[in-house]
């Protein structure tokens, strides 16, 4: 039994995940992803945080295409030579999410968990969204950035996540059909979103 939470930038996904895990007495995996991926990859956590959802450029994709079978499956062979950073991180992330998916009572935030575990019947996949203007205001408060800079931060983050899903999983990150629940936090709030997710989990006798 596990819940994945996919979220637009600054829509409240991490906060809601923590509240859901607390309400169910489950384990939340959010920033811990970064630490575990860093340990397995050998990169600094700061590098993982900045690279984890970057998509390889055209030349990198071209170089990979003859040897790697993206987007349907990620390569897991340790014999791959000169593996680009983004590809290595995507592979390690996929493996880690799949490993966590074999455990019980987990709430996983981001990292394409809904794509990796899409076929698992013991999953509840949730997408958290909010209006762009509200998320821009949240980014200004959270990051202390200029109002002119905030729209790019929000849009670039969402665009990177969408490209990441498309590139590595051939999946439309924005398609509501990929989720059991799509929740607008501007309409129901973080507590309301938490209650909806917890109710859906308990409806499954979790």
N, C-alpha and C positions, 0 to 999 in steps of 0.2 A: 504494500500500500504506500503510495507516495503522491505528492502533489507537485506539479511544476507550475511556476509562475513566470510567464513571459510579460515583459512590461515595456511600454513606451518610456522614453527618458523622462524622469521627474514626474511620473504618474503615481508613485507611491508603492511600487512593487515590493521593494525590500522591507519597508515598514509593515506592509500588510502580511508578508511572509512571516515576519517575526511574530506578529499577533496571532496568526493562524497556528503556528507551531506551539505557541504558549497555550492557546485555547485547547488544542488537542493533546498537549503534552508530547509533541513530536520534536524531532531535531531539524533545525533549519540549516541549510547549506547555502551560503551567499558569498561573503568575502573569503570563507574557508576554501572555496574553489581556487581562488588565486594562489593561496599559499600552497595547496597541494599540487597544483599544476606547476608552480615554480619549482617545487622540490623534485618533481619527476622530470622536468625539462632541463633543469640546471640554470634557468634564467632567473634574474632577480624578480621579486614580486612586482616591482614597478614596471619592468619590461613586460611582464605577463599582462598586467592591467591595461597597458597601452596597446599591446599587440593582439590580445586575445580575440578581438572581433575585427581585426583588420583583414581585408581581403587581398590576396596576392594580385599583383599587377599582371598585365597581359603577357609579358615575356616570361614571368614565373609560371603562369598557367600553361603557356605553350611548352615550356621545358618539362612540366610535370605530365602533360597529357599522354605521352607515349608510354609512361611507366606507371601512372597512377589512375585509379578508376573512379575519381571524383566525377560528378557529385554523389552518385548513388551510395558508394561506400568509401570510407576513409581507410587508407593504407595503415596497417598496424605492424608491418615487418620492420624489425630493428636493423635490417640490412640495407635500408634505403640510404643512399649516399648523398651528401650535400643537400640534405632536406631543408628547404626554406623555413625560416622561423615561423611564419604564419601557418604553414602546413603542419609542422611539428606540433605547434600549440593546438591546432584544431584536432589533430589525431589524439593527442594526450587528453584533451578535454572530452572528446567522444568516449574514449576508453574509461575515463573517470566517471562520467555520467552513467555509462552502462553498468559500471561496477556498483555505484551507489543505488542504481535501480534494482539491484538484486537484494538490497537491504530492505528494511521495513520502517514505516512511519517516518518518512523524510519529506521535507518541503524544500524543493530546489528552485533557486532563483536564476533565471537567465541561462546562459551558456548553451543555448539551443537544446535544452533538456527535453522539451516537448517534441522536438524533431527526432532526437536519438531514441526516445522511448515511446514513439507514436503508436506502436502496435501493442503495447503492454496493456492488458485488460485491467490491471490493478493500478491504473494511473488516473488522476484527475488533472486535466490540463486547463489552466486558467490564463487568460490574457487581461492585463490591466491597462486601461487607456484613460486619457483625459484630454480636454481641448488644448490645442497648441499654445494659446495665449496664457492659459493657466500654468502650463509647464514652463513657459518662458519666465513667468514671474517667480516660480519656484526655483528655477536655476539661478536667477539673479540673487535671491535671498540665500540660497544654499552655498553658492560659489563666490558671492561678492563680486560679480563681474558687471561690466557695463551693459546698459540696456541695449546698446547697438551690437554687442558681442553675443548676447544670450541666444538670439534666434539661431545663429549658426551652430552654437554648441548643441542645442536641442535637435536641430535638423540633421546635423552631421552624425550624431549618435544614432538616431533612428535609421538614417540611410545606411550606416555601416552595419547595423544589426540586420537590416533587411537584405543587404548584399551578402552578408555572411551566411544566412540561411539559404539564399538562392544558390550561392557558389558551391557550398559544401553539401547541401541536402536537397537541392532542387525543389525548394519549398518556399511558398509565399508566406512570409512572416506576418503579413497583414490580413491574411484570409481568415475570417472568423470560423470557417468550417473546421479548421485545425484544432479548435479548442472546445472544451465542454462548456466553459463559461467565458463571456467577455463582459468585463465590468468597467463602467465609467465612474471613476472616483469623484469626478466633479458633481455627479448626481447623487451618489450614495455615501460618499465619504469613505475614509479608511476603515472606520469601525463597521460601517454598513457592508463594505466589501468583505471584511473579515467574517462577518456573520453569514453572508451568502456562501462563502467557501466552506466554512465550518458546517453549515447546514447541509451542503451538498455531500461533504465527506460523511457526515453522520447518517445521511439518507442511504448510504451504502453500507451502513453498519460498521463503519471504521471507528 
